[in-house]
Amino acid sequence: MDAAEIPLKAPPVPTDVPTSDTEQIERALIDASTRVPVLMFYTSAIVWLLLGTLLAMLVSIKLHAPDMFSGVSFLTWGRVRPAHTNIMIYGWASMAGMGTAIWLMARLCRTVLRHPLLIITGAGFWNLGVLLGVGAILTGDSTGYQWLEFPPYVAVILFVAYTMIMSWAVLMFRFRRGDRIYITQWYLLGAFLWFPWLYAAAQLMLFVVPVQGVMQAAVNWWYANNLLFLWFGAIGLGTAYYMIPKVIGRPVYSYHLATIGFWTYALFSSWTGMQRMIDGPFPAWMITASIAATILTIIPVATVGLNHHMTMKGYFPLMRYSPTLRFTVFGAISYTVFSLVGVIISFRSVARYLNFTQASVAYSHLGLYAFYTMVIFGSMYYIVPRLVGREWRYASLIKLHFWASVYGVGLMSLMLLSGAIVEGTNLNDASMAFTESTQSILPYLRGRSLAGVLMTVSHFVFAFHFGLMLFGLGRTASVPTFLNPVESEGSEAHL
């Protein structure tokens, strides 16, 4: 059994342990069955990542240089911004996450992927839906709801695509070999079931049988926050629970902590979102319940963080060598930071200053990039060599990708949070004109653009390196591509 494939309940020691040769053949067959679908998801995701990155740079620059392309309607900020966010959410993050989830489910269920053509067709429809949705936004056919700007007809295409993609992932679980269920499978199955519920409920209440008045804003924020937690967060945590033990070669520290973390995460995260509307025209109980749920997410944060830390205890030096470990551990730590920032900005006393500032943008970047995207990058560094049969070619490019991403998202979060504090303080100063308060954050917005340059470099470097792997130009070696020369045989053995 793989080191990372740790069941939630410690099983009895099996008497018929398969030979290593049998296990290797089994994994080779599984990887061969998932090769084309997963690589299609990854390739599509990276294309969307590059396009979204270019639009992100334009969005960032237009915040402090609004006259740029002001005469071109489809390049105005009001269209480019939602096009960028929807590309990153449904194009990059969702497709990369689904590709990783399919591979993980096949490995953990110990079953080959049957009928991969159906999943490939689903990926094609998903790409079509995102393409049509982005085109609609740029041409002015946007719904105006955050993270739901795609027109309703695009939602139908995405539903069809999702059904073809994830139905087979669930079927893999149904026909898994053995009765053990691993913590990664819990999170992935949760994500598979939560996303259609979230998306269908939002579409129903906003477009099919729309709720009235301010309740539309409540539904919108409920969807956005839960998409961040129950879709991306679940995939990210499930992936981290697999990758960390897998690389270091030891089991998860505590099965009980993993169980507590999962169920409290599922319970409290689903109540969040309404805290974004503090002091708005909404029932007080609704906002208070959401604030309380946000605070209670400290429980899964603490259990997951403790579990990861104790699993890594004594193995942190391996981050010097393993790309997967370095990206994944950074993402796992960022999950704690992201959650704590979310708790702080949900307090009424804090929200009074930061509710209408760049703090919400910083919060989204911490969750979608510092946590989720970095974990997905780590998983891709692990999975792609097993699909193409070659190792990553240049350790220097991996290190450049990592540090450009870390400094980029770190600087961006720092600039946005610092700017939010300045902006919020000035907005609450009755003696200061509104235009003065908005101009006070211009230096921070320029710093955000500088951070965007770093992230753009990291994404294009990664795309180039992935392209080398895709076209068979990786290293033909029996050991992974280490970030630094291995100093001892012991270190190499763990990797």
N, C-alpha and C positions, 0 to 999 in steps of 0.2 A: 504494500500500500504506500502511496506517495506520502511524503512527510507532511504535506499541507492538507491532505484529505483526512481531516480529523472529525470524527462524528461528535454530535452534541452529547451523546452518552457514551462513556467508555465501554467498548464492546469486549466480550471475552476474547482471549487470544485464540485465533483460528488454528485449526489443526492441519488445514490443507493450504498452506501458504504457497502461492504460485511461484515458480522459479523466476529469476530476473529476466531470463530470455523470453519467457512467456509474457511477462509484463511489458517488456520492450516491444514485442510484436503487437500486443494489444494496443499500446499507445500509438504506435506507428500507423495502425489501421484507423484509429480514431482521428489522428491528425490528418491522414489522407482524405478522410470523408469530409472534414471540415475545411480543408485547404481553400477551395475555390470560394465558398460562401463567405468565410471570415475575411479573406483577402479582399473580396469585393466590398465588404462593409468598411474595412480599413482604408482602402484606396478612395472610396467615395467620401469617407469622413475627412481624409486629409485634403482632398480637393476643396471641400466645403470650408475646412479650416483656413486654407490659404485665402479663399475668397472673403470669408468673414473677417480675417485679419486685415486685409486691405480696406474693407469698409470701416473697420474699427478705427484705423488710422485717420480716415477721412472724418469720421464722427468726432474723434478727439480734437483734431485740428480745427474743425468748424466751431467748436465751443469757444475758442479764443480768436478765431479768424472767420467770423460768420459770413463774410462776403465771398468766400471762396466758392466758385461754381453757383453763386446765388441766382444766376440767370438760367440755370438748367433745372427744370422742375423735378426730374427724378433723382437729382443729386442734392436736393434740399435736406436739411437735418431731419425734418419730420418724416421723411421717407427712408433715408439711409439708416437712421438709428434703429427703427423696428426691423428693417431688412437684415441688418447686422446681427441683432439679438436672435432673430428666428433662425438665421443660418447657423449660428453657434449652438443653439439649443436643439433644433431638429436635424440639422445637417451634420455638424461635427459631433456634438456630445452624444446624441441619441444613437447615431449610426456606429460610432466607435464603441459605445457601451453595449449595444446589441451584439456586435461582433465578438467582443470579449465574453459576454454572457453565454453565447452559443458554444464557444470553445470550452469554457469552464464547465458548463452543464454536461457536455459530451464526455469530458475527462472524468468528472465526479460520478456520473452515472455509469461510466465504463461501458458505453454503447456507441456504436458508430452512428453517424448522422444519416438517416434514411431519407431518400427523396430530396437531396440538396437542391435540385432544380427549383423546387417550390420556394425555398428560402431565397434563392437567387432572384426569382421573379418578384418576390416580395420586396427585396432590396431595390430592384428596378422601379417598382411602383412608389416606394418611399422617396427615392430620388426625384421621380416625376412630380410627386406632391410638393416636395420642398421647392423644386424649380418653379412650378406654377405659382406657389404661394409667394415666393420672393418677387417674381415678376409682377404679381398683382399688387404687392405693397409698393413697388417702385413706380407703378403706373397710377397709383392713387386709390386702388381698390382694397383698402385696409379696413378692418373692423374697428380699430381704435382701442381694443382691449390689450393690455400688456401681455406679451408672450402668447397671445391668441389672435394676432393680427391677420393670420391667413383667412381668406374667405371660407364660408361654410362648405363650398363644394370641394375645397382642398382637404377638409377634414374627412370627407367620405373616402378619398383616395388613400389617405394615411391610415384609416381604419381597415381598409381592404389589405393594404400592405402589412400592417401590424398583425392581422389575423394569420396571414400566410407565414410570417416570420416566427412569431412566438408560439403558435399552436404546436409547431414541431419541437420547440424547446421544452414545452410542457409534456409532450409525448415522450421525449427522451427521459424525463423524470418518471413517467408512468411505467416505462419499460426498462428501468434501471436494473443493473445487476447487483443483487444484494439488497438488504433491507435497511442499511445504514443511511441516515440523512445527515449531511454535513452542514455546518453553520453557513458556509458560502451558499449552499443551495437554498437555505431558508431566506436569505436576503434576496437572491435572484428570483425565486418564485414569488416572493412578496412584490418585487418590482414589476414582474410580468403581469400580476393581477391588479396592482394599484394603478398603473398607468392608464389602461383602458377605462377604469372606473373614474379617475380624475378627468380625463379628456372628455369622456361621454357626458359626465355630469355637468361640466362647464359648458359644453356645446348645447346641451339640452336647456340649461337655465339661462343662457345668454342669447341663443339664436332660434331654437325650436319652440320652446314655450318660455319666452323671456320673462324673468322677474322684473318687477317695477322699481323705478327710482334708484335710490342709493344702494339697494340690494345688489344691483349689477356690479358695483365697485367691490362689494363684499365677496361676491362669487369670484370676481377676477383675482383679488388678492389671495383668497383661499386656494385657488388653483395654482397661482404662481409659486406660493410658498411651499405647497405640498408637492409640486413638481420638483422643486429643488431638493426636498427631503425624501419623499417616497419613491421617486423615480431615479434621479441621479444619485442621491445619497445612498439608497439601498444598493445600487450597483457598485458604487465606489467602496462601500464598507465590505460588501461581499467579496469583491476583488482583493482588497487589502488583506482580508482574513485568509485568502488562499496564498497570495504571493509571499507574504512575510515568512510564514512557516516553511513554505516550499523552498525558498532560497537558502535559509539558514539550516534546514534539515532537522527541525525539532517540532514537536506538537504545540498547538495552542496552549497557553498557560492554564486556562481554566474553562471547562465546559459550562460551569454554572454561571460565570460572569458573561459568557457568550449568550446564554439563554436569556438572562436578565436584560442584557443590552438589547437584544433583538426585540423582545416583547415590549419593553418600555419605549423603545424607539418607535415601534409601530403605533403604540397607544398615544403618546404625547405629541408626536410630530403631526399627526393628522388633525390636531386641534389648532395648529398655529396658522398665522396669516392675518387674522383680524387685528393684531397689534399694530399693523401698519396704518390703521385708521383711528388712532388715538385722537380724541377731541373732535371727531367727526360726528355727523348726525346719525349715530347708530345706537342701539340698545347698550347700556353700560355693561350688562352681564356678558354680552357677546365679546366685547373687547377684553374685559377682565378675565374671562375664561381662557382666551387666547394668550394673554400675558402669563397667566399661571401655567399653562401648558408649555410655553416657551421656557419658563424658568425650570420646569420639571424635566426638560430635555437634558438638564445637567446630569441626570441619572444615567441615561445611555452613554453620554459623553464620558463620564467618569469610568464606567465599567469597560467601555471599548478602549479608552485610552490606557487604563491600567492593564487590561489584557494584552494589548499590543506591546506596552512597555516591558511587562514581565516576560513576554515571549522573546523579546529582543535582548533582554538583559544578558550581558556577557558577549553579545554578538554585534554590538554597534560598530566595532572596528571593520566589520565586513562591508559596511557602506562605502568604504574606501575603494572597494573592488567592483561590487555588483551594481550595474545601472538600474536593474529592476528594484533592488532594495533601496537604493538612494532615492529614486523618484517616489516609491510607494511609502516609505517612512516619512518623507517630507509631506506627502499628501495626508497621511494619517495624523501627523502633528497639526497640519493646517485645519483638519476637521475640528480639532479641539478649539483652535483659535477662532475659526468661523462661528462655531456654536456659542462661544463666550461673547463674541461681539454681538451676535444676534440677541442674546439675553440682555446685554447692557443697553442696546438701543431700543429694547422693548419697554424699558421702564418709563413710566409717564414723565418723570422729572427730566429724563434725558431726551425723550421723544419731543418734548416741548421745544427743544433747541434744534434737534437733528432731523425732524420728521420730513421736512421739505428741502433737504440738502443732498449733497453727493454721498451721504452715509449709506443710503440704500444701494447705490451703485457699487461702493466698496464692499458691502456685504455680499452682493451677488458675485463679485469677482473672487472673493475669498472662498465662497462655496463652489462655484462652477469651475474655477481655474485652479486656485491654490490647493484645494482638496481634490475635487473630482478629476479634473484634467490631468493633474500630475500623477494620480494613481493609474489612470488609463494609459498615460505614457509609459509608466513602469510595466504595466501588463503587456503592452505592445512590444517592449524590448525583450520580454520573456517569450511571448507567443510566436512572433513572426519567425524567428530562427527555426522553430519546430515545424512551421508550415512550409518554409522554402528550402530547408535542409542546409542552410548556410548561416554563418555567424555575422554579426554586424562588423562592417569593414574597418571603421576608424573609431578608436576610443576617444580621440581628440574631438570629433564631432559630437559624440555623446556628451562629453563634458561641457562643450560649448552650448549645446542644447539645454542642459540642466541649469548651468549658471545664468544663462541669458533669461531663462524662464523664471528662475528664483528671484534674481534681481529685478526683473521686469514686473512680476506680480507683486513683489514686496514694495517696490517704489510706487507702483500704481495705488496699492492699498493705502500706503502711508500718505501720499499726496491727497487722495480723495478723503480720507478720514480727517486729516489736518485741515483741508479746505472746508470740510463740513462743519468742523468746530468753529472756524473763523466765520463762515457764512451764517451759521445758526446764531452765533453771538451777535453779529451785526443786524440780522433780521429782527432780533428781539430788542434792539436798541431803538427806541422810539425817536431819538434825536437824529438818527442817520437815515438818509434817503435810500429808497429801495435800490436805485441804480448804483449807489456807492457800495451797498452790501454785495451786489452781484459782481462788481468790478474788483472787490477785495480778494476774490478767489482766482483771479486770472493767473497769478504765478503758479498756483497749484495745478491748474488745468494745463499749463505749459509743461509742468513736471510730469503730468499724466501722459502727455504726448511723447515725452522722452522715454517713459517706461514702455509705451507702445512700440517704440522703435526696437527696444531690446526684445520684446516678445515677438515682433515681426521677424527679427533675425533668427530667433530660436525656432520658429515654425518653419521657415524656409530651409534651415539647416536640417531639421528633422525630415521634412518632405524629400529633400535631396538624398539623404541617407536611406530612407525607406524606398525610394525609387531604385537605388543600387541593389537593395535586397530583392525587390520585386522583379528586376530584370536579370537576376542570377549573378550579380557582381559582388556578392558578399564573400567573406572569408570561408575557405574550406578548411575547417579545423575541428578538432574533437573537444575543445574546451571553449567556454563562452568568451566573448570579448570583454576583458577586464578593463576597468577605468585606469588602473595603475598596475605595474608589475607585481605579481604575487610574491610575497616575501617568504612564504613558507608553504610546504606541502599541506599543512593542516588547513590553511586558509583556502587553498584551492579545492581541497576535498569537500568543504562545506558548500562551495559554489557549484 
